[in-house]
Each structure stands twice: as structure tokens, then as C-alpha cells.
Amino acid sequence: MCRGQARGHREPYCWFTSGIVAEPAPNEESPLNISGVERRIVEAEAAVVRRIFDLCAGGIGYSRIAKQLNAEGAVSP
């Protein structure tokens, strides 16, 4: 079994099965670039996201990160 493969019939949560991301047609507006929408960073949520990346980079697994954040009552991004 290669690294990153699931043992069952389904791939792990939120993994792409084909690795292909569809792009909008030339006459369609991208859902990531909607005109008139203002995006803001919510600092409390951004701090949690940064912490998740730091913990993951430090070798902590996903389950342990989730348990730790849930125990602390962290804000869900």
C-alpha cells in the first residue's frame, strides 16, 4: 500500500479521487472570484488554522490535533 492510500473502498475525508479540478467555462464567473464580494480574515479563526499547520508540521496526527482543539474549545474555522 502506498502512502496516502485508504484501506477501504473510499478515500480519506476530503481527498480528491481524480486529482482534477474543474475550471469554469470562459463565460462563467469563477466561484473563487465573485465580483462585489469582500473577503476578510477572521483573526480568531486564522490563529486556529495557523496552529493546525504548526502542529501538523511538528508531526502531530490529524486525530490528535482534532482531540486537542476540541478539548480546548477552539473556534472552528
GROMACS elastic network, one bead per residue, 0.5 to 0.9 nm:
[ bonds ]
;  ai    aj funct       b0    kb
    1     4     6  0.85422   500
    1     5     6  0.66799   500
    1     6     6  0.84580   500
    1     7     6  0.81351   500
    2     5     6  0.58081   500
    2     6     6  0.89737   500
    3     6     6  0.87641   500
    4    11     6  0.88771   500
    4    12     6  0.85005   500
    5     8     6  0.89304   500
    5    11     6  0.69262   500
    5    12     6  0.79267   500
    6     9     6  0.73863   500
    6    10     6  0.68182   500
    6    11     6  0.52843   500
    6    12     6  0.61875   500
    7    10     6  0.80680   500
    7    11     6  0.81816   500
    8    11     6  0.73756   500
   10    13     6  0.86156   500
   11    14     6  0.81238   500
   11    15     6  0.64558   500
   11    16     6  0.80971   500
   11    17     6  0.71553   500
   12    15     6  0.59640   500
   13    16     6  0.89644   500
   15    19     6  0.85548   500
   16    19     6  0.53307   500
   16    20     6  0.76825   500
   16    21     6  0.86852   500
   17    20     6  0.82646   500
   18    21     6  0.84547   500
   23    26     6  0.88737   500
   23    30     6  0.77006   500
   24    27     6  0.78779   500
   24    28     6  0.57272   500
   24    29     6  0.68107   500
   24    30     6  0.58722   500
   24    31     6  0.83826   500
   25    28     6  0.52463   500
   25    29     6  0.79749   500
   25    30     6  0.86213   500
   26    29     6  0.78139   500
   28    31     6  0.89976   500
   29    32     6  0.84517   500
   29    33     6  0.70340   500
   29    34     6  0.67111   500
   29    35     6  0.86040   500
   30    33     6  0.52028   500
   30    34     6  0.64823   500
   31    34     6  0.57949   500
   33    37     6  0.82680   500
   34    37     6  0.59934   500
   35    38     6  0.84884   500
   41    44     6  0.88095   500
   41    45     6  0.79794   500
   41    46     6  0.68186   500
   42    45     6  0.55015   500
   42    46     6  0.60431   500
   42    47     6  0.86618   500
   42    77     6  0.87433   500
   43    47     6  0.60027   500
   43    48     6  0.86719   500
   44    47     6  0.53209   500
   44    48     6  0.66944   500
   44    74     6  0.89952   500
   44    75     6  0.69303   500
   44    77     6  0.84691   500
   45    48     6  0.51895   500
   45    49     6  0.63835   500
   45    50     6  0.87490   500
   45    74     6  0.86250   500
   45    75     6  0.60455   500
   45    76     6  0.65670   500
   46    49     6  0.50267   500
   46    50     6  0.61409   500
   46    51     6  0.85135   500
   46    77     6  0.73061   500
   47    50     6  0.51247   500
   47    51     6  0.61341   500
   47    52     6  0.86586   500
   48    51     6  0.50092   500
   48    52     6  0.61824   500
   48    53     6  0.87452   500
   48    69     6  0.85192   500
   48    74     6  0.70358   500
   48    75     6  0.69527   500
   48    76     6  0.76619   500
   48    77     6  0.71955   500
   49    52     6  0.50776   500
   49    53     6  0.63941   500
   49    54     6  0.86983   500
   49    76     6  0.89359   500
   49    77     6  0.70421   500
   50    53     6  0.52091   500
   50    54     6  0.62250   500
   50    55     6  0.86854   500
   51    55     6  0.60770   500
   51    56     6  0.84653   500
   52    55     6  0.51897   500
   52    56     6  0.60792   500
   52    57     6  0.85037   500
   52    62     6  0.89176   500
   52    65     6  0.70087   500
   52    66     6  0.88750   500
   52    69     6  0.88057   500
   53    56     6  0.50929   500
   53    57     6  0.60155   500
   53    58     6  0.84928   500
   54    57     6  0.50681   500
   54    58     6  0.61436   500
   54    59     6  0.88889   500
   54    60     6  0.89798   500
   55    59     6  0.66197   500
   55    60     6  0.55224   500
   55    61     6  0.81583   500
   55    65     6  0.70665   500
   56    59     6  0.52618   500
   56    60     6  0.50675   500
   56    61     6  0.64620   500
   56    62     6  0.74219   500
   56    65     6  0.77895   500
   57    60     6  0.73472   500
   60    63     6  0.85149   500
   60    64     6  0.65718   500
   60    65     6  0.65520   500
   61    64     6  0.54001   500
   61    65     6  0.61759   500
   61    66     6  0.86843   500
   62    65     6  0.51079   500
   62    66     6  0.61400   500
   62    67     6  0.86176   500
   63    66     6  0.51238   500
   63    67     6  0.61421   500
   63    68     6  0.85461   500
   64    67     6  0.50980   500
   64    68     6  0.60479   500
   64    69     6  0.85738   500
   65    68     6  0.51462   500
   65    69     6  0.61447   500
   65    70     6  0.85220   500
   66    69     6  0.52284   500
   66    70     6  0.60115   500
   66    71     6  0.84761   500
   67    70     6  0.51570   500
   67    71     6  0.60444   500
   67    72     6  0.86223   500
   68    71     6  0.51859   500
   68    72     6  0.63341   500
   68    73     6  0.87079   500
   68    74     6  0.88538   500
   69    72     6  0.51194   500
   69    73     6  0.61139   500
   69    74     6  0.52972   500
   69    75     6  0.84611   500
   70    74     6  0.62221   500
   70    75     6  0.89741   500
   71    74     6  0.78906   500
   73    76     6  0.87175   500
